[in-house]
Amino acid sequence: MIQQGVGYTVTNSSGGQSLVVDFPPSKQSRAFFVYEDTTTEGITIFKVEPGTINNQLPTINGISIALPTAQLSAPAESSYVILNIPNSGSAFPSAQSTITTATLAAAQESDNDTARLKIAVIYVETPSGSEKVYTVSSLIGGSLSATRFSDQLGVIIYYFSLM
């Protein structure tokens, strides 16, 4: 007979026994966490917090791209959460990064002045007759490497790769 213990629950019934093992929740290593929250007024918002990879905050070329916490309004339609990394031509990144949202159709690509990295998607659904339902999907699941190249014609290319 199985006995009760720490980390699992045993249920005895006329049909037999069942064993439920309680696994502690694990916090995955991510460069950024995006999650739904509610203000004290009951308004839905989304928060973006820096995570760590191997206990290191996200950096590019030794410069932190982690914000203390970004707070975003709930989007009206499905949208990307975008990390905007500024560039001055002589330094990448050249200043503190910002976090914004853009609809899936309107998200801008990187340009000479800003690298735009999509870090998550907030999907918005409105089932008939009910309130909006939000689902967050992270687009970065591990360490991230970033490089900026400029060719002789002045074309800027940003490479982001998961490591």
Secondary structure by P-SEA (a helix, b strand, c coil): cccccccbbbbbcccbbbbbbbbccccccccbbbbbbccccbbbbbbbbbbbccccccccccccccccbbbbccccccccbbbbbbbccccccccbbbbbcccccccccccccbbbbbcbbbbbbbcccccbbbbbbbccccbbbbbbbbccccbbbbbbbcc
